[in-house]
Amino acid sequence: MKFSARQIAEFLHGELVGNPSVEVNNLSKIEEGTPGTLSFLANPKYTHYIYQTHASIVLVHKDFEPEHPIEATLIKVDDPYACLAMLLNLVNEATIAKRGIEQPNYVSSSVTLPDDIYLGAFAYIGERVKIGKNVKIYPQTYIGNDVVIGDNVTIFAGVKIYHSCVIGNNCILHAGTVIGADGFGFAPQANGEYAKIAQIGNVVLEDNVEVGANTTIDRATMGSTIIKKGVKLDNLIQIAHNVEVGEHTVIAAQAGIAGSAKVGSHAMIGGQVGVAGHIKLGDRIQVGAQSGIPNHVENDAVIMGYPAVPSKEFARQVVYVKRLPELTRTVKALEKEIEALKEQLKNNKL
């Protein structure tokens, strides 16, 4: 699909400078721009590329004034990066736009499918499932009994949603996600074996949650594992039973949150972070990658390391560790000097 510079400028409410009829059908980085593509200039250190790029259209800040001739048509906007995000979302929506019901699939007789649904082949919809408007369910998806799915939800291929879980409005579940598998609950027995503890709760995803590919969120033992509104989870994350993740928190890939931990709102948690069970992490915290968190964390803390400590303290520890070989040599030299002085004192006494 092609769009003209005039159409894009009108959509973004931008100021057009150049040929309004030039058309694009793809996006490109400004340093890799080719004819027929749209690019953007948001970082000043890339400014020199705008005089070299072959992109047909470039989004620039409204205050940008060229110092040399530019081949591309410019669209001046308040925030080029934000406008690019709007265009990317538009392209993505057009790419994944689907309607209709593919065959074969299984839909329980107790389920009423909305007229505007997309249901991919080999999907399974269990008993009493409720599905909102404009929902896309891609192939090979399993949705268990009594699941509730809100409006404008996209469920990509191979997602598994166990019984009784709730998915809010505008959520996106990427391929391979598992929502509502049993929490890791086992009771040790006198004979050394482990007895399974039934996990009778569910998982609740509030509105505008996005869950990355192959991330797993376990159902609660009792009550709910809750992912609050606006949370963004990366790929390959483990959220254990009865965890609560606060509003608009973001968690990077391969992090693990143990059972009953509470994560505050607007937190930023790096990749491969491990969080112990039954602890509380405050609001607006920032956690560096590969950190281990064994204890409660106060609001607004910036921590990293294992065990995690304030970032400045961790930086000092890194410096000390780097100096350990030098310090070891110094200590050994001092030990030799002390032994020599002891020998000298001993000889003097004699």
PyMOL commands that set and color helices and strands:
alter all, ss='L'
color gray80, all
select helices_A, chain A and resi 5-12+30-32+44-51+80-96+311-322+324-349
alter helices_A, ss='H'
color red, helices_A
select strands_A, chain A and resi 3-4+15-17+23-24+26-27+37-40+57-61+73-77+100-101+106-107+118-119+124-125+130-131+136-137+142-143+148-149+154-155+160-161+166-167+172-173+178-181+186-188+194-196+202-205+210-211+216-218+224-227+232-233+238-239+244-245+250-251+256-257+262-263+268-269+274-275+280-281+286-287+292-293+302-304+309-310
alter strands_A, ss='S'
color yellow, strands_A
deselect
rebuild
show_as cartoon
